[in-house]
C-alpha cells in the first residue's frame, strides 16, 4: 500500500494527497474518459468538475475511503460522488456513514436511454435559457 503524503495547503489544515497513485497520472481522470462521462451523466457537472479538475483532492478522498473500509476504487468513487452530489442527504443517513459499503451496492452503468434523455434535456434547456436572457429587460 502506498502511504499518504501530508502537504500543507494555504490554510492551516493539513491534507493527505496520494501523489504516487497511478490514477492521478492515468487517462481515467480526464474529462472525456468513460468513468468521467459516467459521473457527468449520473451525478451532474459539479461532481464531474471535482473529479476532473480537482483530481488531487478527489483522489485523496477516494483513497481515504478505500483505506478506511477496504473497498474497491469503483465503490469508493461511487460513495464520494454521492457525497459530492448531495452532502446533506448523504450525511443525514447515519447508516451510510457508519456502515461499510457492500460491493453489491455498486450501481450499473448509466443506460443509453438515460444518456439520450439527458442530452435531450440539455438541448431544450440551452435554447430556453438563451431565449429568456434575450427577452429579460
Buried (B, 14 or more C-beta within 10 A) or exposed (E): EEEBEEEEEEEEEEBBBBBEBEBBEEEBBBEEBEBBBBBBBBBBEEBBBBBBEEBBEBBBBBBBBBBEBEBEBEBBBBBBBBBBBEEEEBEEEEEBEEEEBEEEEEEEEBEEEEBEEBEEEEEEEEEEEEEEEEEEE
